[in-house]
């Protein structure tokens, strides 16, 4: 279980390799819808809106779940799951010391399924061959 606290009502999931080009961008680049959605369409990051600031427990589960499904690129096999404010930018890359944590997945593409039960967030990752996301709005759970 990963426990996080967010002041942006947002949780992010990504392989740091995929957002390395954003490291020296503005710290809040992801609050600009065009930038946020472009990175999500490419599978570089998943942002989801949890509705309220505060604490959340995130469980990465092995069994399939019903929920929102999106493609995530995982080139290094090391994926950060944490509060949106820990997204790479402003010269910063997260290391888990300010919230969130890393999980290990097989390198490649994964289908991430996201579900919620109150303040508990469930994530399931299943390998897939490739893909992109159709993103026209934020993921709200």
FENLINSUL-V292678 format. One record per backbone hydrogen bond with DSSP energy under -1.0 kcal/mol. NH is the residue of the N-H (numbers start at 1). CO is the residue of the C=O. E is the energy in kcal/mol with one decimal. If there is no record, write none. Layout:
NH;CO;E + NH;CO;E
//
This chain:
2;58;-3.0 + 4;56;-2.7 + 6;54;-2.6 + 11;48;-2.3 + 12;82;-3.1 + 13;46;-2.0 + 14;80;-2.2 + 18;15;-2.0 + 19;16;-1.0 + 22;19;-2.1 + 23;20;-1.2 + 25;22;-1.8 + 29;26;-1.7 + 31;28;-2.5 + 32;29;-1.7 + 36;32;-2.6 + 37;33;-2.9 + 38;34;-1.8 + 39;35;-2.0 + 40;36;-1.9 + 41;37;-2.9 + 42;38;-1.8 + 43;40;-1.2 + 44;39;-2.1 + 46;13;-2.2 + 48;11;-2.5 + 49;139;-3.5 + 50;9;-2.2 + 54;6;-2.6 + 56;4;-2.7 + 57;119;-2.1 + 58;2;-3.1 + 59;121;-3.2 + 61;123;-2.9 + 68;114;-2.1 + 70;112;-2.2 + 72;110;-2.7 + 73;43;-3.3 + 74;108;-3.1 + 79;103;-2.8 + 80;14;-3.4 + 81;101;-2.8 + 82;12;-2.2 + 84;10;-3.0 + 86;83;-2.3 + 87;84;-2.1 + 89;92;-2.0 + 90;25;-3.4 + 91;23;-3.8 + 92;89;-1.5 + 101;81;-2.2 + 103;79;-2.5 + 105;77;-2.7 + 108;74;-2.1 + 110;72;-2.3 + 111;126;-3.4 + 112;70;-3.6 + 113;124;-2.8 + 114;68;-2.8 + 115;122;-2.3 + 117;120;-2.8 + 120;117;-1.9 + 121;57;-3.3 + 122;115;-2.8 + 123;59;-2.6 + 124;113;-1.9 + 126;111;-2.0 + 128;109;-2.3 + 133;41;-2.3 + 141;49;-2.4
//
